């Protein structure tokens, strides 16, 4: 990995990995709480799934605003505020008496908090790692896999010992560790140099003016103070990306991928519960998903960095395989088919997250990545918000989970088609230029 300056970027990599582990580990393990909420409040599957879906929706939807706020103020401050909001929402959830209030406490408050942390985690790492950027992103995603392995058993054990309310209190305290990790984050030089330049320019002008007229000392002090609170004049979104066919195709692909992926965290526990399996079995399935993420994502990152296969073809094949298995699963009931399916979710659909910034950097520059990734997160937020309730409502409508699996699989197959066929939507001139640049970069790396 090529890094900026000292070895401190590795400290930040560890910090962002831990934060991603807490957030995604908690969100994916909500399936354990999902079963308890169904029993505790005696509610419908689709309605209860709104809680988690709203939290995940906000986690992605406010990504653009989180990245912009991190650029205006600092990544550290934004992440600390987000960590506190995540704690506050969970803490309040332990005391609510109605399931609908969970939508406000966990869905909205914690969702906003997690959103202020999650997207900046990946954005800030892109500024500190260049040659092995895919491996760095894969390392952060490795944390999400570790969280998905550990947290289901932690949630299950806490519920067994302390009940639903006590378990949520302990989980809220665990979430406060996000604030500790966020304190280790430093602002990238690429984002801070604009303020520094403006400070120097303003200070030099002040000195020159002071030489001419010392009576304006108070006015110049006020000007100098204002320069320290100035904000970079950069757009919140780069809507010009919507005119690029590749960005639109990638957006559709990632929207379909994330719809299919997050629906699994309702499909797996719901399907297992319908076959008479208990919470311990569900925890095993979710941990298998996380375990395969741990094993697969670093290997996938190395494969993506090797340029042996184009990144869009890798992710296209992965989500297509996941979709086929999702369609087949309803015809194979039992414990072991669900284990095999959980393995496939961890390896194939679960790998698409790391490809979002990698494919965006083929369309835009590193300096514009925060706005580009923010716009992409805004695009994928909608399918995140409807994926789990849609699976639950289909189950309520049909009486089983079969059609929920089939719809999820079909959407995943559509994502694979979008990624693989993306070059067909590029202008021929751009395609030839990209191929030339790619071959030149490969030759430089070989040298």
Buried (B, 14 or more C-beta within 10 A) or exposed (E): BEBBEEEEBBEBBBBBBBBBBBBBBBBBBBBBBBBBBBEBBEBBBBBBBBBBBBBBBBBBBBBBBBBBBBBBBBBBBBBBBBBBBBBBBBBBBBEBEEBBBBBBBBBBBBBBBBBBBBBBBBBBBBBBBEEBBBBBBBBBBBBBBBBBBBBBBBBBEBBEEEEBEEBBBBBBEBBBBBBEBBEBBBBBEBBBEBBEEBBEEBBEBBEEBEEEEEEEEEEBEEBBEEBEEEEEEBEBBBEEBEEBBBBBBBBBBBBBBBBBBBBBBBBBBBBBBBEEBEBEBBBBBBBBBBBBBBBBBBEBBEBBBEEEEBBBBBBBBBBBBBBBBBBBBBEEEEEEBBBEBBBBBBBBBBBBBBBBBBBBBBBBEBEBBBBBBBBBBBBBBBBBBBBBBBBBBBBEEEEEBBBBBBBBBBBBBBBBBBBBEBBEEBEEEBBEEBEEEEEEEEEEEEE
